[in-house]
């Protein structure tokens, strides 16, 4: 498995986590839980952005990985 493939797989997993956190934050009735879910959602969104930036760098430096 290539570095780009690993990055894409990690990104897909994180987007799944992001989705789950969104659902939990909306469905929760406890305000404290909602705050925790939203805080962690912001953390995951930040990590996703960093990984997307890293993927762009890898694809730029190694064009053979682009679009695969």
N, C-alpha and C positions, 0 to 999 in steps of 0.2 A: 504494500500500500504506500502510495506516495505521500509526501508532506501535504500537498494540496488536497488530496483525498481525505487525509486525517483532519485537516482544518475544516473542510466542508462537512464532514460527518459530525464534528464537534459543534459546528454552527447549527446544523439541523437539530441536534439534541438540545442545544440551548434555546432554540426557538420553540421547541416543545415545552420546555420548562417555563418559558415566558408565557406561553399560552395558558398553561395550567395555573400559574400565579394570577393571571388576569381573571380567570374563571373563579378561583378561590376568593379573590378580593371583592368580586361582585356578589358572590353568593353568601359570603360571611355576614352574619347578623351582629357579631361582636365587633365593636368599633376598634378595640385594641388589636384584634386579629387583622382587620382591614388595614390598619396602619402598618403592621408588620409585613403583610403581603405586598403592599404598595412600595414600601421601602426596599424590599428584596427585589421587586420588579424593576425598580430603578437601577439596582446593582446589576441585574442580569442584562438589562438593556445596554448599560455601559460596556459590559463585557462583550456583548454581541457586536456593538459598534467597533470595538477594538479588534475583534477577530475578523470582521469584515474588512477593516483597513489592512490587516495583516494578509488576508487572502488576496487583496488587490496588489499588494507589494509582491507576493509570491508569483502571481500571474504575470505581473510586469517583468519581473526578473527572469522568470522561466516560462516563456510564451507557450511552450508545449502543454502546460497545465491549464491554460485558459479555456473555459467553456466545457471542461470535461466533468 
